[in-house]
Amino acid sequence: MRIHAIECGSMRPFGGRLWDGRTPGLGPAHLSCRCLLAETDAGLVLVDTGFGLDDVNHPVPRLSRAFYHADRPHLEADETAIARLRRLGFDPHDVRHIVMTHLDFDHAGGLTDFPWAAVHVHAREAAASRRRATPVERGRYRPPQLSHPMKEYEAPGEPWFDLPAVRGLEGLPPSIFFVPLPGHTEGHCGVALGTDDGWVLHAGDAIFMHSELREPLAMPPLAAAYANFMQVDRAARLESRRVLRALAREHGEEVTILCTHDPSLPPGAERRVSA
């Protein structure tokens, strides 16, 4: 399995390094919307989709007006997943499956660009996206993005590095499965992908920056505030981060952990991921 890391849009909120830990001053930060593209025997598999073409053409009401102005998404057609695939030399119609860490607007916008693909999501996440019970959930889950039928899963399978795993994703290789990491959303999951050289775990928004996995833990203050604002369960979110820190500490040579919004890949990721 070959895995490509692709940035499918980004967000540029004001605050510079207070958001991303590196941009000088207080101007626009750079928050990636990182997705993965896996070449498998079952066809191409996307993990998340970032922003899509319809988001570029009709940002509101596709996106919440409040989040659109606060997060300042950078929406360009040539940065969408479908354009990134073409630039890599792939036919987008060869995308057979999309596996979602969760259904937030900055992860699910490209689903409508791949109506032929099977979409896989944790059942608790799908239920939350339908319920949209709070103002934040009505902002994060956008019905125009989520019209695609989805296959839902929650039955536990064989653990992975002693972590719960949800396996048996229909039509996918057994080396691709969910690792529940709740807290940011109810059904938030990491997506594990097995390669010949070890594992890649797309941890979604369970962490905001790769620096959260290192000692000492470091998180830019505006990123921390945003994570607190968006969380549905603080205790669960912090436990998910603790689990990832332990996985990185104890199995860092075997597992490459990626997250969505850090604009840089962690050191050593090139062993298993092509940027």
C-alpha positions as CSV (number, residue, x, y, z in Angstrom):
1,M,0.0,0.0,0.0
2,R,1.4,3.4,-1.0
3,I,0.1,6.4,0.9
4,H,0.1,10.1,-0.2
5,A,-0.5,13.0,2.2
6,I,-2.5,15.7,0.4
7,E,-3.6,19.1,1.6
8,C,-7.2,19.6,0.5
9,G,-7.7,23.3,1.3
10,S,-6.6,25.1,4.4
11,M,-7.8,27.6,7.0
12,R,-6.1,31.0,7.5
13,P,-7.4,32.5,10.8
14,F,-5.7,35.6,12.1
15,G,-3.3,35.0,15.0
16,G,-0.1,33.6,13.4
17,R,2.0,31.5,15.6
18,L,-0.6,31.6,18.3
19,W,-2.5,29.2,16.0
20,D,0.1,27.2,14.2
21,G,3.2,27.7,16.3
22,R,5.4,29.0,13.4
23,T,3.9,31.9,11.4
24,P,5.5,35.2,12.5
25,G,3.3,37.9,13.9
26,L,-0.4,37.9,14.2
27,G,-1.4,37.6,10.5
28,P,-3.0,34.7,8.8
29,A,-1.9,31.3,10.2
30,H,-1.7,28.2,8.1
31,L,-3.9,25.3,9.3
32,S,-3.8,22.4,6.9
33,C,-6.7,20.2,5.9
34,R,-4.6,17.1,5.5
35,C,-6.1,14.0,3.9
36,L,-4.6,10.7,2.9
37,L,-4.8,8.9,-0.4
38,A,-4.0,5.2,-0.3
39,E,-3.3,3.0,-3.4
40,T,-4.8,-0.4,-2.5
41,D,-5.9,-3.6,-4.3
42,A,-9.5,-2.4,-3.7
43,G,-8.8,0.8,-5.6
44,L,-7.9,4.3,-4.4
45,V,-9.0,5.1,-0.8
46,L,-9.3,8.6,0.6
47,V,-9.1,9.3,4.3
48,D,-11.2,12.5,4.7
49,T,-11.8,14.9,1.8
50,G,-11.1,18.4,3.1
51,F,-13.0,21.2,1.3
52,G,-14.6,20.4,-2.0
53,L,-15.5,22.1,-5.3
54,D,-19.0,23.1,-4.1
55,D,-17.4,24.7,-1.0
56,V,-15.3,26.8,-3.4
57,N,-18.2,27.8,-5.5
58,H,-20.8,28.3,-2.8
59,P,-19.1,28.7,0.6
60,V,-22.2,30.0,2.3
61,P,-24.5,28.2,3.0
62,R,-22.3,25.1,2.4
63,L,-20.3,26.4,5.4
64,S,-21.6,28.1,8.5
65,R,-21.3,31.8,8.2
66,A,-19.8,32.1,11.7
67,F,-17.2,29.4,11.0
68,Y,-16.5,30.8,7.5
69,H,-15.6,34.2,8.9
70,A,-13.7,33.0,12.0
71,D,-11.7,30.2,10.4
72,R,-11.1,32.0,7.1
73,P,-10.9,28.9,4.9
74,H,-8.7,29.2,1.8
75,L,-10.9,27.8,-0.9
76,E,-9.3,27.1,-4.3
77,A,-10.5,24.6,-6.9
78,D,-7.0,23.4,-7.6
79,E,-6.5,22.5,-3.9
80,T,-9.5,20.2,-3.6
81,A,-9.0,16.5,-3.4
82,I,-10.3,15.8,-6.9
83,A,-7.8,18.3,-8.3
84,R,-4.9,16.9,-6.2
85,L,-5.6,13.4,-7.5
86,R,-5.5,14.5,-11.1
87,R,-2.2,16.3,-10.4
88,L,-0.8,13.1,-9.0
89,G,-1.8,11.3,-12.3
90,F,-4.9,9.5,-10.9
91,D,-8.4,9.3,-12.3
92,P,-10.8,10.4,-9.5
93,H,-13.2,7.7,-10.6
94,D,-10.7,5.2,-9.3
95,V,-11.5,6.4,-5.7
96,R,-13.6,3.5,-4.5
97,H,-13.8,4.3,-0.8
98,I,-13.7,7.3,1.5
99,V,-13.0,6.6,5.2
100,M,-13.9,9.6,7.5
101,T,-12.2,10.4,10.8
102,H,-15.3,12.6,11.5
103,L,-17.8,14.7,9.6
104,D,-16.8,18.3,10.4
105,F,-17.2,20.8,7.6
106,D,-13.4,21.0,7.0
107,H,-13.2,17.2,6.5
108,A,-16.4,16.3,4.7
109,G,-16.7,19.1,2.0
110,G,-15.3,16.9,-0.8
111,L,-17.7,14.0,-0.3
112,T,-20.0,15.5,-2.9
113,D,-17.2,15.4,-5.5
114,F,-17.1,11.6,-5.3
115,P,-20.7,10.4,-5.5
116,W,-19.6,7.0,-6.8
117,A,-17.4,6.2,-3.8
118,A,-18.5,4.2,-0.7
119,V,-18.2,6.3,2.4
120,H,-17.4,4.7,5.8
121,V,-18.0,6.4,9.1
122,H,-18.4,5.5,12.8
123,A,-22.1,5.0,13.6
124,R,-21.9,7.5,16.6
125,E,-20.5,10.2,14.3
126,A,-23.2,9.6,11.7
127,A,-25.9,9.8,14.4
128,A,-24.5,13.1,15.8
129,S,-24.4,14.6,12.3
130,R,-28.1,13.9,11.8
131,R,-29.0,15.1,15.3
132,R,-27.2,18.4,15.1
133,A,-28.4,19.1,18.7
134,T,-26.3,22.2,19.6
135,P,-25.3,25.4,17.9
136,V,-21.8,24.1,17.5
137,E,-23.0,20.9,15.9
138,R,-25.3,22.8,13.6
139,G,-22.2,24.8,12.5
140,R,-19.8,21.8,12.2
141,Y,-22.2,19.3,10.5
142,R,-23.5,20.8,7.2
143,P,-26.3,18.9,5.5
144,P,-25.4,20.1,2.0
145,Q,-22.0,18.4,2.5
146,L,-23.5,15.2,4.0
147,S,-26.0,14.1,1.4
148,H,-23.9,11.1,0.4
149,P,-25.1,7.7,1.7
150,M,-22.7,6.3,4.3
151,K,-21.9,2.9,5.7
152,E,-21.9,2.9,9.5
153,Y,-19.8,0.8,11.9
154,E,-19.3,0.5,15.7
155,A,-18.9,-3.2,16.5
156,P,-15.5,-3.7,18.3
157,G,-13.0,-5.9,16.7
158,E,-9.5,-7.3,17.5
159,P,-7.6,-4.6,19.4
160,W,-4.7,-2.8,17.8
161,F,-1.7,-2.1,20.0
162,D,-4.1,-2.7,22.9
163,L,-6.4,0.1,21.6
164,P,-10.0,-0.5,20.6
165,A,-10.5,-1.0,16.9
166,V,-13.5,-1.2,14.6
167,R,-12.7,-3.5,11.8
168,G,-14.4,-5.1,8.8
169,L,-15.0,-2.0,6.7
170,E,-17.0,-3.4,3.8
171,G,-14.9,-3.8,0.6
172,L,-11.7,-2.5,2.1
173,P,-8.5,-4.4,2.9
174,P,-8.4,-5.6,6.5
175,S,-5.4,-3.4,7.1
176,I,-7.6,-0.3,7.0
177,F,-9.9,0.2,10.0
178,F,-11.1,2.7,12.6
179,V,-9.4,3.4,16.0
180,P,-12.0,5.3,18.1
181,L,-10.6,8.5,19.6
182,P,-13.7,10.3,20.8
183,G,-14.0,13.7,22.5
184,H,-13.6,16.2,19.6
185,T,-16.8,14.7,18.3
186,E,-18.9,11.8,19.6
187,G,-17.8,9.4,17.0
188,H,-14.4,10.8,16.1
189,C,-11.9,8.0,15.0
190,G,-8.4,7.7,13.9
191,V,-7.9,5.7,10.7
192,A,-5.2,3.0,10.7
193,L,-3.5,1.9,7.5
194,G,-1.0,-0.9,7.4
195,T,1.9,-0.7,5.0
196,D,4.8,-3.1,4.3
197,D,7.0,-0.8,6.4
198,G,4.7,-0.4,9.4
199,W,1.5,1.6,10.3
200,V,0.1,5.0,9.5
201,L,-2.6,6.5,11.8
202,H,-4.5,9.5,10.6
203,A,-5.6,10.8,14.0
204,G,-7.9,13.5,12.6
205,D,-8.5,16.2,15.2
206,A,-7.7,14.1,18.2
207,I,-4.6,16.3,18.3
208,F,-4.2,19.7,16.7
209,M,-0.4,19.8,16.2
210,H,2.2,17.0,16.2
211,S,4.0,18.9,19.1
212,E,1.2,17.5,21.4
213,L,2.8,14.1,21.1
214,R,6.3,15.2,22.2
215,E,7.8,16.0,25.6
216,P,7.1,18.5,26.9
217,L,3.6,18.7,25.4
218,A,3.2,22.0,23.5
219,M,0.1,23.4,21.9
220,P,-0.3,27.0,20.5
221,P,-2.8,28.9,22.7
222,L,-5.4,29.7,20.1
223,A,-5.3,26.1,18.9
224,A,-5.9,25.0,22.5
225,A,-8.8,27.4,22.8
226,Y,-10.3,26.2,19.6
227,A,-10.0,22.6,20.6
228,N,-11.8,23.4,23.8
229,F,-14.5,25.2,22.0
230,M,-15.2,22.4,19.5
231,Q,-14.9,19.4,21.9
232,V,-18.1,17.6,22.9
233,D,-16.4,15.7,25.8
234,R,-13.3,17.3,27.4
235,A,-12.4,14.2,29.5
236,A,-12.7,11.9,26.4
237,R,-10.7,14.3,24.3
238,L,-7.8,14.5,26.8
239,E,-7.9,10.7,27.2
240,S,-7.7,10.3,23.4
241,R,-4.7,12.6,23.4
242,R,-3.1,10.6,26.3
243,V,-3.6,7.4,24.3
244,L,-1.9,8.9,21.3
245,R,1.0,10.2,23.3
246,A,1.5,6.7,24.8
247,L,1.3,5.1,21.4
248,A,3.9,7.5,20.0
249,R,6.2,6.9,23.1
250,E,5.9,3.1,23.1
251,H,5.5,2.3,19.4
252,G,6.8,5.4,17.5
253,E,9.1,3.2,15.4
254,E,6.1,1.1,14.3
255,V,3.5,3.7,13.8
256,T,3.5,7.1,12.1
257,I,0.8,9.4,13.7
258,L,-0.5,12.2,11.6
259,C,-3.1,14.9,12.3
260,T,-5.2,17.1,10.1
261,H,-4.2,20.7,10.9
262,D,-0.5,20.8,11.4
263,P,0.9,22.2,8.2
264,S,4.1,20.0,8.4
265,L,4.4,16.3,8.6
266,P,6.2,14.9,11.7
267,P,9.9,13.9,11.4
268,G,10.3,10.5,9.8
269,A,6.9,10.4,8.2
270,E,8.5,10.1,4.8
271,R,9.3,6.5,5.5
272,R,5.6,5.6,5.0
273,V,3.9,8.7,3.5
274,S,4.7,10.6,0.3
275,A,4.0,14.3,0.5
